[in-house]
C-alpha cells in the first residue's frame, strides 16, 4: 500500500500530516462517493437482513467494518476518508480542515448518505430501510451514552492512527475498520452503533422518522469533540518541544 498523504493542512511542524493537495472537486467527490458506498453496503446489509433473514448482527458488523477498511485504503489519499461529520469536526478542531472545507464536507457527506438510502428505498422498499433506523432498543439515555462513548473511541483511534504522523500508516484502515466492526458487533443491538450523524440522519430522512435523530447527532458530535481535545493538546505540546529544540540549537 502506498504511503498515505498527510491530511492536516494548517499544521506547521512535521509531526502531523499536511495535505489536501488535490483539487477541491476530487476530495468532495471522494467524500460523497465514500459516504454513499458506506451506507449503501452497511444499511443495505440491514435491509437484506430484514428482507431475507440471511444476515445477522455479526454479518452486518462485518460489512460495516470491511467496507470502511476498503474505503480508507482507497480514498484516504484523496480526501482523508472521513465519511463522517463527527470525524470532520475533530479534524477541523485540529486544523486539518478549514471551516469552508468542513461545511462542504458536511454537505457532500449528507447528500451521499441520502442518495444511498434513497436507492435502497427503491430497491428494497421503505419498510426495509426503516429497519435500519438507529433507535434505542432499551432506554434512550442508555443509547445516547453508548453512542457518545463509542464515538469517542472511534474518533480517538482515527486521529491517533490516521492523522498522527508517527502512527503505522499501513495499519490505519484495519484499526479503524476493526474498531467499527467490534463496536457494531457488541453494541449494535442496543443503540444501533451509529457513531456517524449521516448514518442516523439519512435513513431517517428517507423514512420520515426523525424522533431520535437529534439526540443521536448531539451525542455523536460531542463524542467527536471530546476525542479531539487530547489530540490537540498533545499536538501543541509536541510543537512546543520542537520549538524549544530549535531555540537550543540557535544558542
CORMOSUL-V489096 format. One record per residue. N is the residue number from 0. RES is the residue in one small letter. OMEGA is omega as a letter, one per 20 degrees, with the letter a starting at -180 (none if undefined). Layout:
<<N & RES & OMEGA> <N & RES & OMEGA>>
This chain:
<<0 & x & r> <1 & x & a> <2 & x & a> <3 & x & r> <4 & x & a> <5 & x & a> <6 & x & r> <7 & x & r> <8 & x & r> <9 & x & r> <10 & x & a> <11 & x & a> <12 & x & a> <13 & x & a> <14 & x & a> <15 & x & a> <16 & x & a> <17 & x & a> <18 & x & a> <19 & x & r> <20 & x & a> <21 & x & r> <22 & x & a> <23 & x & a> <24 & x & a> <25 & x & a> <26 & x & r> <27 & x & r> <28 & x & r> <29 & x & r> <30 & x & r> <31 & x & a> <32 & x & a> <33 & x & r> <34 & x & r> <35 & x & a> <36 & x & r> <37 & x & a> <38 & x & r> <39 & x & r> <40 & x & a> <41 & x & r> <42 & x & r> <43 & x & r> <44 & x & r> <45 & x & r> <46 & x & r> <47 & x & r> <48 & x & r> <49 & x & a> <50 & x & a> <51 & x & a> <52 & x & a> <53 & x & a> <54 & x & r> <55 & x & a> <56 & x & a> <57 & x & r> <58 & x & r> <59 & x & r> <60 & x & r> <61 & x & r> <62 & x & r> <63 & x & a> <64 & x & a> <65 & x & a> <66 & x & r> <67 & x & r> <68 & x & r> <69 & x & a> <70 & x & r> <71 & x & a> <72 & x & a> <73 & x & a> <74 & x & a> <75 & x & r> <76 & x & a> <77 & x & a> <78 & x & a> <79 & x & r> <80 & x & r> <81 & x & a> <82 & x & a> <83 & x & a> <84 & x & r> <85 & x & r> <86 & x & r> <87 & x & r> <88 & x & r> <89 & x & r> <90 & x & r> <91 & x & r> <92 & x & r> <93 & x & r> <94 & x & r> <95 & x & r> <96 & x & r> <97 & x & r> <98 & x & r> <99 & x & r> <100 & x & r> <101 & x & a> <102 & x & r> <103 & x & r> <104 & x & r> <105 & x & a> <106 & x & a> <107 & x & r> <108 & x & a> <109 & x & r> <110 & x & r> <111 & x & r> <112 & x & r> <113 & x & r> <114 & x & r> <115 & x & a> <116 & x & r> <117 & x & r> <118 & x & r> <119 & x & r> <120 & x & r> <121 & x & a> <122 & x & a> <123 & x & r> <124 & x & a> <125 & x & a> <126 & x & r> <127 & x & r> <128 & x & r> <129 & x & a> <130 & x & a> <131 & x & a> <132 & x & r> <133 & x & r> <134 & x & r> <135 & x & r> <136 & x & r> <137 & x & r> <138 & x & a> <139 & x & a> <140 & x & r> <141 & x & a> <142 & x & a> <143 & x & r> <144 & x & r> <145 & x & a> <146 & x & r> <147 & x & a> <148 & x & a> <149 & x & r> <150 & x & r> <151 & x & a> <152 & x & a> <153 & x & a> <154 & x & r> <155 & x & r> <156 & x & r> <157 & x & a> <158 & x & a> <159 & x & r> <160 & x & a> <161 & x & a> <162 & x & a> <163 & x & a> <164 & x & a> <165 & x & a> <166 & x & r> <167 & x & a> <168 & x & a> <169 & x & a> <170 & x & a> <171 & x & a> <172 & x & r> <173 & x & a> <174 & x & a> <175 & x & r> <176 & x & r> <177 & x & r> <178 & x & r> <179 & x & a> <180 & x & a> <181 & x & a> <182 & x & r> <183 & x & a> <184 & x & a> <185 & x & a> <186 & x & r> <187 & x & a> <188 & x & a> <189 & x & a> <190 & x & a> <191 & x & r> <192 & x & a> <193 & x & r> <194 & x & a> <195 & x & a> <196 & x & a> <197 & x & r> <198 & x & r> <199 & x & a> <200 & x & a> <201 & x & r> <202 & x & r> <203 & x & r> <204 & x & a> <205 & x & a> <206 & x & a> <207 & x & r> <208 & x & a> <209 & x & a> <210 & x & a> <211 & x & a> <212 & x & a> <213 & x & r> <214 & x & r> <215 & x & a> <216 & x & r> <217 & x & a> <218 & x & a> <219 & x & r> <220 & x & r> <221 & x & r> <222 & x & r> <223 & x & r> <224 & x & r> <225 & x & r> <226 & x & a> <227 & x & a> <228 & x & r> <229 & x & r> <230 & x & r> <231 & x & r> <232 & x & r> <233 & x & r> <234 & x & a> <235 & x & r> <236 & x & a> <237 & x & r> <238 & x & r> <239 & x & r> <240 & x & r> <241 & x & r> <242 & x & r> <243 & x & r> <244 & x & r> <245 & x & r> <246 & x & r> <247 & x & a> <248 & x & r> <249 & x & r> <250 & x & none>>
